[in-house]
């Protein structure tokens, strides 16, 4: 099979980033990458362009990493509460999922975050304080603390409260 070496001008998913020199099938290069200006053929004249693209990519990645670290610090300082519906005894109806956490993050001012960046292993089914990891960038993660609270007041079970009163009166 015929192959072509091309220089990527823009990042192409599952293929490479800007400035990468990749070998692809000739038809893929001819019919997809070259007409859409995602890549140019590798020639002697393009060698200088390769170096310029690599420098620009390194600068962009350094800036993105710096921005991601700043955003991770802001996320670590952020704290919010997610209100859920509960029964009279305090048992939750449903669960808190990554979607709920993402919505609260967006409300808190992190519009650039995606739902996939919230790394919640299992839905949260308990009221209380919880933590979740947020993948901000490739090697940058932040730990987000949040509370899950009840929308309605929790009423203690009457039998338990009577027992507590009986114990208190004996003392």
Phi and psi in radians as a Rosetta constraint file:
Dihedral C 1 N 2 CA 2 C 2 CIRCULARHARMONIC -1.425 0.35
Dihedral N 2 CA 2 C 2 N 3 CIRCULARHARMONIC 2.444 0.35
Dihedral C 2 N 3 CA 3 C 3 CIRCULARHARMONIC -2.205 0.35
Dihedral N 3 CA 3 C 3 N 4 CIRCULARHARMONIC 2.797 0.35
Dihedral C 3 N 4 CA 4 C 4 CIRCULARHARMONIC -2.315 0.35
Dihedral N 4 CA 4 C 4 N 5 CIRCULARHARMONIC 2.540 0.35
Dihedral C 4 N 5 CA 5 C 5 CIRCULARHARMONIC -1.717 0.35
Dihedral N 5 CA 5 C 5 N 6 CIRCULARHARMONIC 2.228 0.35
Dihedral C 5 N 6 CA 6 C 6 CIRCULARHARMONIC -2.273 0.35
Dihedral N 6 CA 6 C 6 N 7 CIRCULARHARMONIC 2.739 0.35
Dihedral C 6 N 7 CA 7 C 7 CIRCULARHARMONIC -1.851 0.35
Dihedral N 7 CA 7 C 7 N 8 CIRCULARHARMONIC 2.124 0.35
Dihedral C 7 N 8 CA 8 C 8 CIRCULARHARMONIC -1.345 0.35
Dihedral N 8 CA 8 C 8 N 9 CIRCULARHARMONIC 2.217 0.35
Dihedral C 8 N 9 CA 9 C 9 CIRCULARHARMONIC -1.586 0.35
Dihedral N 9 CA 9 C 9 N 10 CIRCULARHARMONIC -0.530 0.35
Dihedral C 9 N 10 CA 10 C 10 CIRCULARHARMONIC -2.229 0.35
Dihedral N 10 CA 10 C 10 N 11 CIRCULARHARMONIC 2.735 0.35
Dihedral C 10 N 11 CA 11 C 11 CIRCULARHARMONIC -1.127 0.35
Dihedral N 11 CA 11 C 11 N 12 CIRCULARHARMONIC 2.384 0.35
Dihedral C 11 N 12 CA 12 C 12 CIRCULARHARMONIC -2.138 0.35
Dihedral N 12 CA 12 C 12 N 13 CIRCULARHARMONIC 2.158 0.35
Dihedral C 12 N 13 CA 13 C 13 CIRCULARHARMONIC -1.032 0.35
Dihedral N 13 CA 13 C 13 N 14 CIRCULARHARMONIC 2.387 0.35
Dihedral C 13 N 14 CA 14 C 14 CIRCULARHARMONIC 1.174 0.35
Dihedral N 14 CA 14 C 14 N 15 CIRCULARHARMONIC 0.126 0.35
Dihedral C 14 N 15 CA 15 C 15 CIRCULARHARMONIC -2.117 0.35
Dihedral N 15 CA 15 C 15 N 16 CIRCULARHARMONIC -0.927 0.35
Dihedral C 15 N 16 CA 16 C 16 CIRCULARHARMONIC 2.994 0.35
Dihedral N 16 CA 16 C 16 N 17 CIRCULARHARMONIC 3.131 0.35
Dihedral C 16 N 17 CA 17 C 17 CIRCULARHARMONIC -1.855 0.35
Dihedral N 17 CA 17 C 17 N 18 CIRCULARHARMONIC 3.058 0.35
Dihedral C 17 N 18 CA 18 C 18 CIRCULARHARMONIC -1.004 0.35
Dihedral N 18 CA 18 C 18 N 19 CIRCULARHARMONIC 2.276 0.35
Dihedral C 18 N 19 CA 19 C 19 CIRCULARHARMONIC 1.597 0.35
Dihedral N 19 CA 19 C 19 N 20 CIRCULARHARMONIC -0.079 0.35
Dihedral C 19 N 20 CA 20 C 20 CIRCULARHARMONIC -1.382 0.35
Dihedral N 20 CA 20 C 20 N 21 CIRCULARHARMONIC 2.451 0.35
Dihedral C 20 N 21 CA 21 C 21 CIRCULARHARMONIC -1.797 0.35
Dihedral N 21 CA 21 C 21 N 22 CIRCULARHARMONIC 2.019 0.35
Dihedral C 21 N 22 CA 22 C 22 CIRCULARHARMONIC -2.175 0.35
Dihedral N 22 CA 22 C 22 N 23 CIRCULARHARMONIC 2.708 0.35
Dihedral C 22 N 23 CA 23 C 23 CIRCULARHARMONIC -1.841 0.35
Dihedral N 23 CA 23 C 23 N 24 CIRCULARHARMONIC 2.152 0.35
Dihedral C 23 N 24 CA 24 C 24 CIRCULARHARMONIC -2.285 0.35
Dihedral N 24 CA 24 C 24 N 25 CIRCULARHARMONIC 2.937 0.35
Dihedral C 24 N 25 CA 25 C 25 CIRCULARHARMONIC -1.145 0.35
Dihedral N 25 CA 25 C 25 N 26 CIRCULARHARMONIC 2.534 0.35
Dihedral C 25 N 26 CA 26 C 26 CIRCULARHARMONIC -1.030 0.35
Dihedral N 26 CA 26 C 26 N 27 CIRCULARHARMONIC -0.704 0.35
Dihedral C 26 N 27 CA 27 C 27 CIRCULARHARMONIC -1.144 0.35
Dihedral N 27 CA 27 C 27 N 28 CIRCULARHARMONIC -0.671 0.35
Dihedral C 27 N 28 CA 28 C 28 CIRCULARHARMONIC -1.121 0.35
Dihedral N 28 CA 28 C 28 N 29 CIRCULARHARMONIC -0.752 0.35
Dihedral C 28 N 29 CA 29 C 29 CIRCULARHARMONIC -1.166 0.35
Dihedral N 29 CA 29 C 29 N 30 CIRCULARHARMONIC -0.839 0.35
Dihedral C 29 N 30 CA 30 C 30 CIRCULARHARMONIC -1.188 0.35
Dihedral N 30 CA 30 C 30 N 31 CIRCULARHARMONIC -0.690 0.35
Dihedral C 30 N 31 CA 31 C 31 CIRCULARHARMONIC -1.666 0.35
Dihedral N 31 CA 31 C 31 N 32 CIRCULARHARMONIC -0.357 0.35
Dihedral C 31 N 32 CA 32 C 32 CIRCULARHARMONIC -2.133 0.35
Dihedral N 32 CA 32 C 32 N 33 CIRCULARHARMONIC -1.025 0.35
Dihedral C 32 N 33 CA 33 C 33 CIRCULARHARMONIC -1.193 0.35
Dihedral N 33 CA 33 C 33 N 34 CIRCULARHARMONIC -0.834 0.35
Dihedral C 33 N 34 CA 34 C 34 CIRCULARHARMONIC -1.217 0.35
Dihedral N 34 CA 34 C 34 N 35 CIRCULARHARMONIC -0.813 0.35
Dihedral C 34 N 35 CA 35 C 35 CIRCULARHARMONIC -1.124 0.35
Dihedral N 35 CA 35 C 35 N 36 CIRCULARHARMONIC -0.529 0.35
Dihedral C 35 N 36 CA 36 C 36 CIRCULARHARMONIC -1.562 0.35
Dihedral N 36 CA 36 C 36 N 37 CIRCULARHARMONIC 0.082 0.35
Dihedral C 36 N 37 CA 37 C 37 CIRCULARHARMONIC 1.060 0.35
Dihedral N 37 CA 37 C 37 N 38 CIRCULARHARMONIC 0.561 0.35
Dihedral C 37 N 38 CA 38 C 38 CIRCULARHARMONIC -1.466 0.35
Dihedral N 38 CA 38 C 38 N 39 CIRCULARHARMONIC -0.382 0.35
Dihedral C 38 N 39 CA 39 C 39 CIRCULARHARMONIC -2.630 0.35
Dihedral N 39 CA 39 C 39 N 40 CIRCULARHARMONIC 2.856 0.35
Dihedral C 39 N 40 CA 40 C 40 CIRCULARHARMONIC -2.288 0.35
Dihedral N 40 CA 40 C 40 N 41 CIRCULARHARMONIC 2.660 0.35
Dihedral C 40 N 41 CA 41 C 41 CIRCULARHARMONIC -1.154 0.35
Dihedral N 41 CA 41 C 41 N 42 CIRCULARHARMONIC 2.580 0.35
Dihedral C 41 N 42 CA 42 C 42 CIRCULARHARMONIC -1.427 0.35
Dihedral N 42 CA 42 C 42 N 43 CIRCULARHARMONIC 2.076 0.35
Dihedral C 42 N 43 CA 43 C 43 CIRCULARHARMONIC -2.354 0.35
Dihedral N 43 CA 43 C 43 N 44 CIRCULARHARMONIC 3.060 0.35
Dihedral C 43 N 44 CA 44 C 44 CIRCULARHARMONIC -1.087 0.35
Dihedral N 44 CA 44 C 44 N 45 CIRCULARHARMONIC -0.662 0.35
Dihedral C 44 N 45 CA 45 C 45 CIRCULARHARMONIC -1.158 0.35
Dihedral N 45 CA 45 C 45 N 46 CIRCULARHARMONIC -0.514 0.35
Dihedral C 45 N 46 CA 46 C 46 CIRCULARHARMONIC -1.457 0.35
Dihedral N 46 CA 46 C 46 N 47 CIRCULARHARMONIC -0.127 0.35
Dihedral C 46 N 47 CA 47 C 47 CIRCULARHARMONIC -1.050 0.35
Dihedral N 47 CA 47 C 47 N 48 CIRCULARHARMONIC -0.699 0.35
Dihedral C 47 N 48 CA 48 C 48 CIRCULARHARMONIC -1.156 0.35
Dihedral N 48 CA 48 C 48 N 49 CIRCULARHARMONIC -0.656 0.35
Dihedral C 48 N 49 CA 49 C 49 CIRCULARHARMONIC -1.131 0.35
Dihedral N 49 CA 49 C 49 N 50 CIRCULARHARMONIC -0.605 0.35
Dihedral C 49 N 50 CA 50 C 50 CIRCULARHARMONIC -1.050 0.35
Dihedral N 50 CA 50 C 50 N 51 CIRCULARHARMONIC -0.815 0.35
Dihedral C 50 N 51 CA 51 C 51 CIRCULARHARMONIC -1.121 0.35
Dihedral N 51 CA 51 C 51 N 52 CIRCULARHARMONIC -0.725 0.35
Dihedral C 51 N 52 CA 52 C 52 CIRCULARHARMONIC -1.116 0.35
Dihedral N 52 CA 52 C 52 N 53 CIRCULARHARMONIC -0.715 0.35
Dihedral C 52 N 53 CA 53 C 53 CIRCULARHARMONIC -1.154 0.35
Dihedral N 53 CA 53 C 53 N 54 CIRCULARHARMONIC -0.662 0.35
Dihedral C 53 N 54 CA 54 C 54 CIRCULARHARMONIC -1.154 0.35
Dihedral N 54 CA 54 C 54 N 55 CIRCULARHARMONIC -0.692 0.35
Dihedral C 54 N 55 CA 55 C 55 CIRCULARHARMONIC -1.137 0.35
Dihedral N 55 CA 55 C 55 N 56 CIRCULARHARMONIC -0.798 0.35
Dihedral C 55 N 56 CA 56 C 56 CIRCULARHARMONIC -1.100 0.35
Dihedral N 56 CA 56 C 56 N 57 CIRCULARHARMONIC -0.681 0.35
Dihedral C 56 N 57 CA 57 C 57 CIRCULARHARMONIC -1.139 0.35
Dihedral N 57 CA 57 C 57 N 58 CIRCULARHARMONIC -0.748 0.35
Dihedral C 57 N 58 CA 58 C 58 CIRCULARHARMONIC -1.091 0.35
Dihedral N 58 CA 58 C 58 N 59 CIRCULARHARMONIC -0.719 0.35
Dihedral C 58 N 59 CA 59 C 59 CIRCULARHARMONIC -1.117 0.35
Dihedral N 59 CA 59 C 59 N 60 CIRCULARHARMONIC -0.765 0.35
Dihedral C 59 N 60 CA 60 C 60 CIRCULARHARMONIC -1.126 0.35
Dihedral N 60 CA 60 C 60 N 61 CIRCULARHARMONIC -0.735 0.35
Dihedral C 60 N 61 CA 61 C 61 CIRCULARHARMONIC -1.171 0.35
Dihedral N 61 CA 61 C 61 N 62 CIRCULARHARMONIC -0.632 0.35
Dihedral C 61 N 62 CA 62 C 62 CIRCULARHARMONIC -1.133 0.35
Dihedral N 62 CA 62 C 62 N 63 CIRCULARHARMONIC -0.731 0.35
Dihedral C 62 N 63 CA 63 C 63 CIRCULARHARMONIC -1.147 0.35
Dihedral N 63 CA 63 C 63 N 64 CIRCULARHARMONIC -0.754 0.35
Dihedral C 63 N 64 CA 64 C 64 CIRCULARHARMONIC -1.081 0.35
Dihedral N 64 CA 64 C 64 N 65 CIRCULARHARMONIC -0.689 0.35
Dihedral C 64 N 65 CA 65 C 65 CIRCULARHARMONIC -1.154 0.35
Dihedral N 65 CA 65 C 65 N 66 CIRCULARHARMONIC -0.723 0.35
Dihedral C 65 N 66 CA 66 C 66 CIRCULARHARMONIC -1.110 0.35
Dihedral N 66 CA 66 C 66 N 67 CIRCULARHARMONIC -0.784 0.35
Dihedral C 66 N 67 CA 67 C 67 CIRCULARHARMONIC -1.091 0.35
Dihedral N 67 CA 67 C 67 N 68 CIRCULARHARMONIC -0.691 0.35
Dihedral C 67 N 68 CA 68 C 68 CIRCULARHARMONIC -1.152 0.35
Dihedral N 68 CA 68 C 68 N 69 CIRCULARHARMONIC -0.688 0.35
Dihedral C 68 N 69 CA 69 C 69 CIRCULARHARMONIC -1.145 0.35
Dihedral N 69 CA 69 C 69 N 70 CIRCULARHARMONIC -0.676 0.35
Dihedral C 69 N 70 CA 70 C 70 CIRCULARHARMONIC -1.140 0.35
Dihedral N 70 CA 70 C 70 N 71 CIRCULARHARMONIC -0.725 0.35
Dihedral C 70 N 71 CA 71 C 71 CIRCULARHARMONIC -1.166 0.35
Dihedral N 71 CA 71 C 71 N 72 CIRCULARHARMONIC -0.645 0.35
Dihedral C 71 N 72 CA 72 C 72 CIRCULARHARMONIC -1.114 0.35
Dihedral N 72 CA 72 C 72 N 73 CIRCULARHARMONIC -0.668 0.35
Dihedral C 72 N 73 CA 73 C 73 CIRCULARHARMONIC -1.145 0.35
Dihedral N 73 CA 73 C 73 N 74 CIRCULARHARMONIC -0.693 0.35
Dihedral C 73 N 74 CA 74 C 74 CIRCULARHARMONIC -1.135 0.35
Dihedral N 74 CA 74 C 74 N 75 CIRCULARHARMONIC -0.712 0.35
Dihedral C 74 N 75 CA 75 C 75 CIRCULARHARMONIC -1.122 0.35
Dihedral N 75 CA 75 C 75 N 76 CIRCULARHARMONIC -0.708 0.35
Dihedral C 75 N 76 CA 76 C 76 CIRCULARHARMONIC -1.108 0.35
Dihedral N 76 CA 76 C 76 N 77 CIRCULARHARMONIC -0.515 0.35
Dihedral C 76 N 77 CA 77 C 77 CIRCULARHARMONIC -1.453 0.35
Dihedral N 77 CA 77 C 77 N 78 CIRCULARHARMONIC -0.294 0.35
Dihedral C 77 N 78 CA 78 C 78 CIRCULARHARMONIC -1.329 0.35
Dihedral N 78 CA 78 C 78 N 79 CIRCULARHARMONIC 2.442 0.35
Dihedral C 78 N 79 CA 79 C 79 CIRCULARHARMONIC -2.532 0.35
Dihedral N 79 CA 79 C 79 N 80 CIRCULARHARMONIC 2.270 0.35
Dihedral C 79 N 80 CA 80 C 80 CIRCULARHARMONIC -2.534 0.35
Dihedral N 80 CA 80 C 80 N 81 CIRCULARHARMONIC 3.003 0.35
Dihedral C 80 N 81 CA 81 C 81 CIRCULARHARMONIC -2.081 0.35
Dihedral N 81 CA 81 C 81 N 82 CIRCULARHARMONIC 2.459 0.35
Dihedral C 81 N 82 CA 82 C 82 CIRCULARHARMONIC -1.937 0.35
Dihedral N 82 CA 82 C 82 N 83 CIRCULARHARMONIC 2.065 0.35
Dihedral C 82 N 83 CA 83 C 83 CIRCULARHARMONIC -1.521 0.35
Dihedral N 83 CA 83 C 83 N 84 CIRCULARHARMONIC 2.321 0.35
Dihedral C 83 N 84 CA 84 C 84 CIRCULARHARMONIC -2.240 0.35
Dihedral N 84 CA 84 C 84 N 85 CIRCULARHARMONIC 2.761 0.35
Dihedral C 84 N 85 CA 85 C 85 CIRCULARHARMONIC -1.408 0.35
Dihedral N 85 CA 85 C 85 N 86 CIRCULARHARMONIC 2.393 0.35
Dihedral C 85 N 86 CA 86 C 86 CIRCULARHARMONIC -2.340 0.35
Dihedral N 86 CA 86 C 86 N 87 CIRCULARHARMONIC 2.830 0.35
Dihedral C 86 N 87 CA 87 C 87 CIRCULARHARMONIC -1.398 0.35
Dihedral N 87 CA 87 C 87 N 88 CIRCULARHARMONIC -3.130 0.35
Dihedral C 87 N 88 CA 88 C 88 CIRCULARHARMONIC -1.105 0.35
Dihedral N 88 CA 88 C 88 N 89 CIRCULARHARMONIC -0.542 0.35
Dihedral C 88 N 89 CA 89 C 89 CIRCULARHARMONIC -1.476 0.35
Dihedral N 89 CA 89 C 89 N 90 CIRCULARHARMONIC -0.074 0.35
Dihedral C 89 N 90 CA 90 C 90 CIRCULARHARMONIC 1.718 0.35
Dihedral N 90 CA 90 C 90 N 91 CIRCULARHARMONIC 0.043 0.35
Dihedral C 90 N 91 CA 91 C 91 CIRCULARHARMONIC -1.362 0.35
Dihedral N 91 CA 91 C 91 N 92 CIRCULARHARMONIC 2.313 0.35
Dihedral C 91 N 92 CA 92 C 92 CIRCULARHARMONIC -1.297 0.35
Dihedral N 92 CA 92 C 92 N 93 CIRCULARHARMONIC 2.537 0.35
Dihedral C 92 N 93 CA 93 C 93 CIRCULARHARMONIC -1.655 0.35
Dihedral N 93 CA 93 C 93 N 94 CIRCULARHARMONIC 2.092 0.35
Dihedral C 93 N 94 CA 94 C 94 CIRCULARHARMONIC 1.434 0.35
Dihedral N 94 CA 94 C 94 N 95 CIRCULARHARMONIC -2.690 0.35
Dihedral C 94 N 95 CA 95 C 95 CIRCULARHARMONIC -2.660 0.35
Dihedral N 95 CA 95 C 95 N 96 CIRCULARHARMONIC 2.845 0.35
Dihedral C 95 N 96 CA 96 C 96 CIRCULARHARMONIC -1.646 0.35
Dihedral N 96 CA 96 C 96 N 97 CIRCULARHARMONIC 2.181 0.35
Dihedral C 96 N 97 CA 97 C 97 CIRCULARHARMONIC -1.985 0.35
Dihedral N 97 CA 97 C 97 N 98 CIRCULARHARMONIC 3.107 0.35
Dihedral C 97 N 98 CA 98 C 98 CIRCULARHARMONIC -1.062 0.35
Dihedral N 98 CA 98 C 98 N 99 CIRCULARHARMONIC -0.525 0.35
Dihedral C 98 N 99 CA 99 C 99 CIRCULARHARMONIC -1.114 0.35
Dihedral N 99 CA 99 C 99 N 100 CIRCULARHARMONIC -0.770 0.35
Dihedral C 99 N 100 CA 100 C 100 CIRCULARHARMONIC -1.109 0.35
Dihedral N 100 CA 100 C 100 N 101 CIRCULARHARMONIC -0.750 0.35
Dihedral C 100 N 101 CA 101 C 101 CIRCULARHARMONIC -1.125 0.35
Dihedral N 101 CA 101 C 101 N 102 CIRCULARHARMONIC -0.745 0.35
Dihedral C 101 N 102 CA 102 C 102 CIRCULARHARMONIC -1.074 0.35
Dihedral N 102 CA 102 C 102 N 103 CIRCULARHARMONIC -0.759 0.35
Dihedral C 102 N 103 CA 103 C 103 CIRCULARHARMONIC -1.049 0.35
Dihedral N 103 CA 103 C 103 N 104 CIRCULARHARMONIC -0.725 0.35
Dihedral C 103 N 104 CA 104 C 104 CIRCULARHARMONIC -1.189 0.35
Dihedral N 104 CA 104 C 104 N 105 CIRCULARHARMONIC -0.626 0.35
Dihedral C 104 N 105 CA 105 C 105 CIRCULARHARMONIC -1.080 0.35
Dihedral N 105 CA 105 C 105 N 106 CIRCULARHARMONIC -0.775 0.35
Dihedral C 105 N 106 CA 106 C 106 CIRCULARHARMONIC -1.108 0.35
Dihedral N 106 CA 106 C 106 N 107 CIRCULARHARMONIC -0.730 0.35
Dihedral C 106 N 107 CA 107 C 107 CIRCULARHARMONIC -1.102 0.35
Dihedral N 107 CA 107 C 107 N 108 CIRCULARHARMONIC -0.518 0.35
Dihedral C 107 N 108 CA 108 C 108 CIRCULARHARMONIC -1.425 0.35
Dihedral N 108 CA 108 C 108 N 109 CIRCULARHARMONIC -0.022 0.35
Dihedral C 108 N 109 CA 109 C 109 CIRCULARHARMONIC 1.892 0.35
Dihedral N 109 CA 109 C 109 N 110 CIRCULARHARMONIC 0.154 0.35
Dihedral C 109 N 110 CA 110 C 110 CIRCULARHARMONIC -1.815 0.35
Dihedral N 110 CA 110 C 110 N 111 CIRCULARHARMONIC 1.193 0.35
Dihedral C 110 N 111 CA 111 C 111 CIRCULARHARMONIC -1.173 0.35
Dihedral N 111 CA 111 C 111 N 112 CIRCULARHARMONIC -0.456 0.35
Dihedral C 111 N 112 CA 112 C 112 CIRCULARHARMONIC -1.379 0.35
Dihedral N 112 CA 112 C 112 N 113 CIRCULARHARMONIC -0.127 0.35
Dihedral C 112 N 113 CA 113 C 113 CIRCULARHARMONIC -1.305 0.35
Dihedral N 113 CA 113 C 113 N 114 CIRCULARHARMONIC 2.518 0.35
Dihedral C 113 N 114 CA 114 C 114 CIRCULARHARMONIC -1.911 0.35
Dihedral N 114 CA 114 C 114 N 115 CIRCULARHARMONIC 2.823 0.35
Dihedral C 114 N 115 CA 115 C 115 CIRCULARHARMONIC -1.115 0.35
Dihedral N 115 CA 115 C 115 N 116 CIRCULARHARMONIC -0.530 0.35
Dihedral C 115 N 116 CA 116 C 116 CIRCULARHARMONIC -1.223 0.35
Dihedral N 116 CA 116 C 116 N 117 CIRCULARHARMONIC -0.328 0.35
Dihedral C 116 N 117 CA 117 C 117 CIRCULARHARMONIC -1.348 0.35
Dihedral N 117 CA 117 C 117 N 118 CIRCULARHARMONIC -0.319 0.35
Dihedral C 117 N 118 CA 118 C 118 CIRCULARHARMONIC -1.442 0.35
Dihedral N 118 CA 118 C 118 N 119 CIRCULARHARMONIC 2.011 0.35
Dihedral C 118 N 119 CA 119 C 119 CIRCULARHARMONIC -1.792 0.35
Dihedral N 119 CA 119 C 119 N 120 CIRCULARHARMONIC 1.420 0.35
Dihedral C 119 N 120 CA 120 C 120 CIRCULARHARMONIC -1.815 0.35
Dihedral N 120 CA 120 C 120 N 121 CIRCULARHARMONIC 2.016 0.35
Dihedral C 120 N 121 CA 121 C 121 CIRCULARHARMONIC -1.145 0.35
Dihedral N 121 CA 121 C 121 N 122 CIRCULARHARMONIC -0.806 0.35
Dihedral C 121 N 122 CA 122 C 122 CIRCULARHARMONIC -2.457 0.35
Dihedral N 122 CA 122 C 122 N 123 CIRCULARHARMONIC 2.650 0.35
Dihedral C 122 N 123 CA 123 C 123 CIRCULARHARMONIC -1.036 0.35
Dihedral N 123 CA 123 C 123 N 124 CIRCULARHARMONIC 2.552 0.35
Dihedral C 123 N 124 CA 124 C 124 CIRCULARHARMONIC -1.563 0.35
Dihedral N 124 CA 124 C 124 N 125 CIRCULARHARMONIC 2.203 0.35
Dihedral C 124 N 125 CA 125 C 125 CIRCULARHARMONIC -2.118 0.35
Dihedral N 125 CA 125 C 125 N 126 CIRCULARHARMONIC 0.295 0.35
Dihedral C 125 N 126 CA 126 C 126 CIRCULARHARMONIC -2.277 0.35
Dihedral N 126 CA 126 C 126 N 127 CIRCULARHARMONIC 2.570 0.35
Dihedral C 126 N 127 CA 127 C 127 CIRCULARHARMONIC -1.385 0.35
Dihedral N 127 CA 127 C 127 N 128 CIRCULARHARMONIC 2.488 0.35
Dihedral C 127 N 128 CA 128 C 128 CIRCULARHARMONIC 2.481 0.35
Dihedral N 128 CA 128 C 128 N 129 CIRCULARHARMONIC -2.925 0.35
Dihedral C 128 N 129 CA 129 C 129 CIRCULARHARMONIC -1.582 0.35
Dihedral N 129 CA 129 C 129 N 130 CIRCULARHARMONIC 2.392 0.35
Dihedral C 129 N 130 CA 130 C 130 CIRCULARHARMONIC -2.387 0.35
Dihedral N 130 CA 130 C 130 N 131 CIRCULARHARMONIC 2.816 0.35
Dihedral C 130 N 131 CA 131 C 131 CIRCULARHARMONIC -2.241 0.35
Dihedral N 131 CA 131 C 131 N 132 CIRCULARHARMONIC 2.660 0.35
Dihedral C 131 N 132 CA 132 C 132 CIRCULARHARMONIC -2.542 0.35
Dihedral N 132 CA 132 C 132 N 133 CIRCULARHARMONIC 2.537 0.35
Dihedral C 132 N 133 CA 133 C 133 CIRCULARHARMONIC -1.529 0.35
Dihedral N 133 CA 133 C 133 N 134 CIRCULARHARMONIC 2.423 0.35
Dihedral C 133 N 134 CA 134 C 134 CIRCULARHARMONIC -2.048 0.35
Dihedral N 134 CA 134 C 134 N 135 CIRCULARHARMONIC 2.105 0.35
Dihedral C 134 N 135 CA 135 C 135 CIRCULARHARMONIC -1.511 0.35
Dihedral N 135 CA 135 C 135 N 136 CIRCULARHARMONIC 1.796 0.35
Dihedral C 135 N 136 CA 136 C 136 CIRCULARHARMONIC -1.397 0.35
Dihedral N 136 CA 136 C 136 N 137 CIRCULARHARMONIC -0.731 0.35
Dihedral C 136 N 137 CA 137 C 137 CIRCULARHARMONIC -2.607 0.35
Dihedral N 137 CA 137 C 137 N 138 CIRCULARHARMONIC -3.078 0.35
Dihedral C 137 N 138 CA 138 C 138 CIRCULARHARMONIC -0.869 0.35
Dihedral N 138 CA 138 C 138 N 139 CIRCULARHARMONIC -0.976 0.35
Dihedral C 138 N 139 CA 139 C 139 CIRCULARHARMONIC -1.966 0.35
Dihedral N 139 CA 139 C 139 N 140 CIRCULARHARMONIC 0.295 0.35
Dihedral C 139 N 140 CA 140 C 140 CIRCULARHARMONIC -2.052 0.35
Dihedral N 140 CA 140 C 140 N 141 CIRCULARHARMONIC 2.104 0.35
Dihedral C 140 N 141 CA 141 C 141 CIRCULARHARMONIC -2.206 0.35
Dihedral N 141 CA 141 C 141 N 142 CIRCULARHARMONIC 2.645 0.35
Dihedral C 141 N 142 CA 142 C 142 CIRCULARHARMONIC -2.251 0.35
Dihedral N 142 CA 142 C 142 N 143 CIRCULARHARMONIC 2.611 0.35
Dihedral C 142 N 143 CA 143 C 143 CIRCULARHARMONIC -1.800 0.35
Dihedral N 143 CA 143 C 143 N 144 CIRCULARHARMONIC 2.138 0.35
Dihedral C 143 N 144 CA 144 C 144 CIRCULARHARMONIC -1.811 0.35
Dihedral N 144 CA 144 C 144 N 145 CIRCULARHARMONIC 2.258 0.35
Dihedral C 144 N 145 CA 145 C 145 CIRCULARHARMONIC -1.801 0.35
Dihedral N 145 CA 145 C 145 N 146 CIRCULARHARMONIC 2.407 0.35
Dihedral C 145 N 146 CA 146 C 146 CIRCULARHARMONIC -2.668 0.35
Dihedral N 146 CA 146 C 146 N 147 CIRCULARHARMONIC 2.781 0.35
Dihedral C 146 N 147 CA 147 C 147 CIRCULARHARMONIC -1.895 0.35
Dihedral N 147 CA 147 C 147 N 148 CIRCULARHARMONIC 2.484 0.35
Dihedral C 147 N 148 CA 148 C 148 CIRCULARHARMONIC -1.857 0.35
Dihedral N 148 CA 148 C 148 N 149 CIRCULARHARMONIC 2.055 0.35
Dihedral C 148 N 149 CA 149 C 149 CIRCULARHARMONIC -2.145 0.35
Dihedral N 149 CA 149 C 149 N 150 CIRCULARHARMONIC 2.821 0.35
Dihedral C 149 N 150 CA 150 C 150 CIRCULARHARMONIC -1.487 0.35
Dihedral N 150 CA 150 C 150 N 151 CIRCULARHARMONIC 2.452 0.35
Dihedral C 150 N 151 CA 151 C 151 CIRCULARHARMONIC -1.250 0.35
Dihedral N 151 CA 151 C 151 N 152 CIRCULARHARMONIC -0.623 0.35
Dihedral C 151 N 152 CA 152 C 152 CIRCULARHARMONIC -1.971 0.35
Dihedral N 152 CA 152 C 152 N 153 CIRCULARHARMONIC 2.701 0.35
Dihedral C 152 N 153 CA 153 C 153 CIRCULARHARMONIC -1.136 0.35
Dihedral N 153 CA 153 C 153 N 154 CIRCULARHARMONIC 2.504 0.35
Dihedral C 153 N 154 CA 154 C 154 CIRCULARHARMONIC -1.568 0.35
Dihedral N 154 CA 154 C 154 N 155 CIRCULARHARMONIC 2.195 0.35
Dihedral C 154 N 155 CA 155 C 155 CIRCULARHARMONIC -1.755 0.35
Dihedral N 155 CA 155 C 155 N 156 CIRCULARHARMONIC 2.201 0.35
Dihedral C 155 N 156 CA 156 C 156 CIRCULARHARMONIC -1.224 0.35
Dihedral N 156 CA 156 C 156 N 157 CIRCULARHARMONIC 2.667 0.35
Dihedral C 156 N 157 CA 157 C 157 CIRCULARHARMONIC -1.108 0.35
Dihedral N 157 CA 157 C 157 N 158 CIRCULARHARMONIC 2.329 0.35
Dihedral C 157 N 158 CA 158 C 158 CIRCULARHARMONIC -1.121 0.35
Dihedral N 158 CA 158 C 158 N 159 CIRCULARHARMONIC -0.594 0.35
Dihedral C 158 N 159 CA 159 C 159 CIRCULARHARMONIC -1.157 0.35
Dihedral N 159 CA 159 C 159 N 160 CIRCULARHARMONIC -0.712 0.35
Dihedral C 159 N 160 CA 160 C 160 CIRCULARHARMONIC -1.155 0.35
Dihedral N 160 CA 160 C 160 N 161 CIRCULARHARMONIC -0.733 0.35
Dihedral C 160 N 161 CA 161 C 161 CIRCULARHARMONIC -1.174 0.35
Dihedral N 161 CA 161 C 161 N 162 CIRCULARHARMONIC -0.598 0.35
Dihedral C 161 N 162 CA 162 C 162 CIRCULARHARMONIC -1.143 0.35
Dihedral N 162 CA 162 C 162 N 163 CIRCULARHARMONIC -0.690 0.35
Dihedral C 162 N 163 CA 163 C 163 CIRCULARHARMONIC -1.122 0.35
Dihedral N 163 CA 163 C 163 N 164 CIRCULARHARMONIC -0.717 0.35
Dihedral C 163 N 164 CA 164 C 164 CIRCULARHARMONIC -1.135 0.35
Dihedral N 164 CA 164 C 164 N 165 CIRCULARHARMONIC -0.693 0.35
Dihedral C 164 N 165 CA 165 C 165 CIRCULARHARMONIC -1.146 0.35
Dihedral N 165 CA 165 C 165 N 166 CIRCULARHARMONIC -0.675 0.35
Dihedral C 165 N 166 CA 166 C 166 CIRCULARHARMONIC -1.146 0.35
Dihedral N 166 CA 166 C 166 N 167 CIRCULARHARMONIC -0.723 0.35
Dihedral C 166 N 167 CA 167 C 167 CIRCULARHARMONIC -1.154 0.35
Dihedral N 167 CA 167 C 167 N 168 CIRCULARHARMONIC -0.711 0.35
Dihedral C 167 N 168 CA 168 C 168 CIRCULARHARMONIC -1.152 0.35
Dihedral N 168 CA 168 C 168 N 169 CIRCULARHARMONIC -0.615 0.35
Dihedral C 168 N 169 CA 169 C 169 CIRCULARHARMONIC -1.313 0.35
Dihedral N 169 CA 169 C 169 N 170 CIRCULARHARMONIC -0.451 0.35
Dihedral C 169 N 170 CA 170 C 170 CIRCULARHARMONIC -1.222 0.35
Dihedral N 170 CA 170 C 170 N 171 CIRCULARHARMONIC -0.530 0.35
